[in-house]
Amino acid sequence: WRSGRTEKLSNMRNFTEFLLTAFSDDRMLQKLCAMLLSLIYLLALTGNLLIIVLTSTTQHLQSPLYFFLRNLSFIDVCYISVTIPNSIVNSLTSLYSISFLGCALQVFLLFVFGGTEFALLLVMSYDRYTAICHPLHYETVMHRGSCVQMVTASWLFGGLYGALHVAGTFSVHFCEARRLPQFFCEAPSLLKLACPGESALEYGLIIASCGLIFMCFIVMCVSYVNIFSTVLKIPVSKGRVKCLSTCLPHLAVVLLFVISGFVTYLAENVTTSSSMKALTSVFYTVLPPTVNPIIYSLRNQDLQAALGALIAGSMSRLSILNKM
């Protein structure tokens, strides 16, 4: 018995790759999924890169709000690029293997960009709180140096967050089959392959992370209660609209990010169907980076004006080139 168990553990320690799960066993559906993911990925890249260009080149979009928004868009580009390109290639080639190192890197980057994005969303809520509730101190508090420090702190938090989770996830021995019930590598799916009693560290980290995220979310909610109570006291309706046009998109993005993650991890423990798990995982890996630019552009008149000016300038230059 001991020799059999030792041999089994030895085999599992020598994992060189994992097998990911396809969206469907039907070849035609796999190609359809690849086309759909390609379209979504292109939409996410276009929206986020457009925000980066607009906030980098437009003179009146150089405030701390747009500095943070530019960084958020960059994080979203990185976040969605961790899983979707690889999934598209897998669906087209029907090759669903991923190396042990590639799997560990995917888990690490997901936690890094996810943790950094949440930290940055917290910073952005503080920026809106300071701008609306303490406008006289805004320029003193949110100067260029402090904004850079806050973004740097967000990235450092994300890096530490990713390092802790990847260490907790891959410190275990895998005793189950190497097939993951998911189209990418994620910690909960990997922990289900771990030997009994070896995943306590990572589960502890996940619980602690959920507690930290919940407390930060409560802080955000309190800040927005103060923001909305202050906005309602503004006598001019135009001032209210301008404040709400910058606050409501951010609140929507925060809710989307938190709720999508909660639904996904809840479904991971409740759902047994691999296709259902893959579908719910789309909520937090694909939906936020794709929808964030749409949410911000719908309510933000400054971004709409900058986009209109960019399109008009491009059309004018194109017309001049055609006449030459």
Buried (B, 14 or more C-beta within 10 A) or exposed (E): EEEEEEEEBEEBEEBEEBEBBBBBEEEEEBBBBBEEBBEBBEBBBEBBBBBBBBBEEBEEBBBBBBBBBBBBBBBBBBBBBBBBEBBBEBBBEEEBBBEBEBBBBBBBBBBBBBBBBBBBBBBBBBBBBBBBBEEEEBEEBBEEEEBEEBBEBBBEBBBEBBEBBBBBBBEBBBBEEBBBBBBBBBBBBBBBBBBEEBBEBBBEBBEEBEEEBEEBBEBBBEBBEBBBEBBEEBEEEEEBEBBBBBBBBBBBBBEBBBBBBBBBBEBBEEBEEBBEBBBBBBBBBBBBBBBBBEBBBEBBEBBEBBBEEBEEEEEEEEEEEEEE
